[in-house]
Amino acid sequence: MTFRTHIFLFFVILSGVWSSGLCAQTLPEISEPLSLETPDERAEGFFMEGLRQQLSGHYSEAFELFSHTLELCPDHVGALYELSNYARHMQQDSLSATLLEKAAALDSDNFWLKQALVNLYVGQHRNDDTVHQLEQMTRQYPERSDLLLMLAEMYQRGENYEALVRTLDRVELLEGKSEQLSLEKFHAYHSMGDERRAFAEMQALADEYPNDVRYQAMVADLYHDSGRDDEALARYRQLQADHPDNVNVQLSFFNFYRERGETERADSALQRLITNPQLDADLRHNLVGALAYDNIQQNGDTTQMMHLFRQLLAQPQEDTRITELAARYMITRGMPTADVKPVLHQMLSIEPEAELARNQLLSYAIEEEDTAEVMRLCKTAVDYGSDDPVYYYYLGIAYFQQNKNRSAINAVRRGLQKTDSKSNLLLVTNMYAILGDLHHRLGEDEQAFEAYDSCLIYRPDDALVLNNYAYYLSLRKQDLDRAEQMSRRSLEKEGQNPTYLDTYAWILFQQRRYDEAKVYIDSVLVLLGDSVTADDASLIEHAGDIYAKCGQTEQAVEYWKQALGLGQDNALLNKKIRKRKYYEK
């Protein structure tokens, strides 16, 4: 495995203003008026005014004032620095460098001027000048490791490896041995062809920290990278004997076998690594995710993958990432629901608000028509204050199926409060639709109609809502013309639905259009045929009512008796049969 570390240059870009040899963001307050008697004093006055104009954004005026400062005092460091910046912005590189070099020479103790000069050389790709300047600065400021690292980077760019090693040695004296420095020195020696000193450097790092197995493994990795596999393998085996559960050793073994193409051994090493409780959680997640993805893409055998997941899931879980990977893998590979459910429940036990697990379990419960499980899952989500209206909707349906109508209404209304412009429109309309049905069931038709109206605003062609709305209006003998229009629209969507045809026939009946009503109720009877069930009892009773009004009493009585036999047992129906005559409620 190659561990390549680069030293990066961090150059400070100076873009401020100059005052008394320092970079400043604001001007010092002047307690006394400046004396302007001598040329130097007048030059300073022009310079200070130039700074003020520059801070105000008046760059042309500032440039003129700085230029006049130099006319009066050619060695004014601040003006030289500011004009160097102006020259740089005007892409006059040579002039910019000349001015800044002069300023740095005049104020030889000013670190920031020298740093600015380094920045300028770097920007102009003057590598030799950059190195020369940094060499001078490291002699002047020998305790500054940041300068040494900048110089080391320049030596590396120029492939001056001997100088690079000497410079890194100086950094090491200041900061102590480190992985980064040792690796840089290793690669420098390697580039010089000095393998002996290269490996001696890394061995020295390992000796410096004998309790850090990572460095011991790194030395073995470098032997492998250099093609010295026999030496690498000997070191790996010794490390494994001394530290059998060390993550770095196991990772090195895995990479060693993988890069040699020894697939079976690599897989075995990876299995040990992934199930190691000491493995970093992020690395484990990435490794398992890559394995699962590859298995899916290659349509590989699920046996080994599931064996790995079972081992992992038996361990204590810090978070839901592994359980989620397992669940997604199992669902994608089409494994039985009974096998997936325990993993989803484990995910919820780790994180009770895990939406993926709860949504999938809810999907299973709905598919299996397990009302109790639907209620349990949704109620838990609602108790946790979930903002997903889906849970409130299905909780409302579960209450509806248990005839807990008021609880159902409360759940659905809470769910509607969770919706917004980004919510699923079908879900929103379904919530209004079931709310209408619930209110009607409680005899609260006005509220039911309000809910249906809200639904139809979003989905004006919802056949079920149109039918129910129209039918409930007809039962109240209210707005029959509007009811007929809505019922007709539902038939345009589903013209062969017996329930919708019955609604339209009943509206016509309420409008005393009996012959027309008979045409539609006959269509209902044809569609039902011999497969009439108890759910169709009201439709059959309607047929008897319509036939009675059309003067076909015998057939009407037969339909009424059939309705009674299907469970439509009430006093009014019995009276109609007994009196052989239609009676209104």
Residue, then its C-alpha position, 0 to 999 in steps of 0.5 A: m500500500t502506498f502512503r504518499t504525503h505531500i507538503f503543501l505551501f501556505f503563502v500569506i497573501l498580503s493585500g492590506v495597506w502599509s503604515s510604519g512598516l506594518c500591514a494595517q487594516t485601519l489607520p492609526e488615530i492622529s492625536e496631533p497635526l503632522s509636521l510638514e516642514t521637511p521633505d520626509e515629513r511632507a512625503e509621510g503626509f502624502f503617504m498617509e493621505g494616499l492610505r486614506q484615499q485607498l481605504s475609501g476606494h479612490y485608487s487613482e488618487a491613492f496611486e498619484l499620492f504614493s507616486h508623489t511620496l516616492e518623488l519626495c522620498p525615494d526610499h519610503v518603504g510603505a510607498l514602495y510596497e503599495l506601488s508594487n501592489y499597483a504594478r502587480h495588478m497592472q501586470q507590470d511584473s518586473l516593476s512590481a518585483t523591483l519595487l518590492e525587492k527594494a522595500a525588502a532590502l531597505d527594511s531587512d528585518n521586516f518578515w512580512l515584506k520578505q513573505a510578500l516577496v516570496n508570494l510575488y516570486v511564486g506568482q511569477h513562477r520564479n522558482d530559483d528566486t523563491v528558493h533563494q529568498l526562502e533560504q535567506m529567511t530560514r537563516q534569519y528565522p531558523e525557528r520557523s518551521d513553516l518557512l522550512l516546509m515552504l522551502a522543502e516544497m520548493y526543493q521537492r518541486g525542483e527535485n533537489y532531494e539532498a536539499l529536501v532531506r536536509t531541510l526536513d531534518r531541520v524541521e524534525l529537530l524543531e518538531g520531532k519525528s512524525e509520519q509525514l516527515s518520515l514519509e517525505k524523507f522516505h520518498a526523497y531517498h527512494s527518488m535518489g535511489d538510496e533504498r537503504r536510507a529510505f527504509a532506515e528512515m521508516q524503521a527509525l520512525a517505527d523504532e521511535y514509536p514501538n507501541d504504535v503497530r501502525y508504523q510497523a505495518m507501514v514499513a511492511d507496506l513500503y517493502h511490498d510497494s517496492g516489490r520486496d514481497d518476501e520481506a513484506l510477508a515475513r513482517y506481516r506474519q510476525l506482526q500478525a503473530d504479535h498483534p492478531d487483532n490489530v486493525n492496521v495489520q489486518l488491513s495491510f494483509f488484505n491489501f497485500y493479497r488483493e494487490r497480488g490477485e490472491t482473491e480467496r486469501a484477500d476475501s478471508a482477510l477482509q472478512r476478519l477485518i470487517t468483523n473486527p470490533q476495533l475497526d473504525a466505523d466509517l471504514r467498516h461502513n465503506l468496506v461493507g457498502a462496497l462489497a454489497y454493491d459489487n455483489i449486487q452488480q455482479n449478481g453474486d451469491t448471497t450466502q457469503m454476503m448474508h453470513l457477513f451481515r449476520q456476523l456484523l449484526a450480532q455485534p453492538q451497533e453504534d448507529t444504523r448504518i450497517t443495519e441499513l446496508a443489510a436491509r437495503y441489500m436484502i430488499t434489493r436481492g428480493m429476500p423474503t419479507a420474514d427475513v428482512k423484518p428482524v433487520l428493520h426492527q433492529m434498526l428501529s431499536i437502535e434509532p427509534e426515528a429511523e424513517l427507512a425502517r418504519n416506512q418499509l415495515l409500514s409497507y409490509a403491514i399494509e400489504e399484509e392488511d395487518t391493521a394492528e401493526v399499521m396502528r403500532l408503527c404509525k402511533t409510535a411515529v406520531d408519538y415521536g412527533s414525526d412530520d411525515p403526514v403518511y403516518y397520520y393518514y394510515l393511523g386514521i385508516a387504522y382507526f377507521q377500520q376499527n370504527k374509532n371514528r373520532s380518533a381517526i378524524n383527529a389523526v387525519r386532521r393532525g396529518l393535514q397540518k403536517t402537509d405543505s406545498k411540497s407534500n404528495l398531492l395524492l396523499v393530501t387528497n386522500m386525507y380529505a377524502i377519508l375525512g369526508d367519509l369519517h364525518h359522514r359516518l358520524g352524521e356530520d354531513e356539513q363537515a363531510f361536504e367541506a372535506y370533499d370540496s377541499c379534495l375536489i379543489y386539488r383533484p376535481d376528477d376523483a371518481l370515488v369522492l364525486n360518487n360519495y359526495a353525490y350519493y350523500l347529497s341525494l340521501r339528503k335530497q339536497d342540491l340534486d342537480r349538482a349531485e347528478q353532475m358529480s355522479r355523471r362525472s364519476l361515470e365518465k371515469e368508471g362507467q362500469n362501476p355498479t356502485y357509481l351506476d347505482t348512485y346515478a340511478w338513485i339521484l334520478f329516482q330522487q328527481r322522480r325520473y323513474d324510467e331513466a333511473k330504471v335504465y341505470i339500475d338494470s345496468v347495475l343488475v346485469l353487472l352484478g349477475d349471480s355474484v351478488t353479496a351482502d355488500d350489494a344489499s342496498l343496491i338490490e333494495h334500490a332496484g326494488d324501490i325503482y321498480a315499484k315506482c315504475g309500476q312493476t310491483e311483483q319484481a319490486v317485492e322480489y328485489w326487496k326480499q332478496a335485499l332482506g336475505l342479504g342482510q338488509d334487515n330494517a323496519l322500513l324494508n319489512k314494511k315495503i315487503r308487507k305492504r307491497k308498496y314503496y315508503e320513504k324514510 
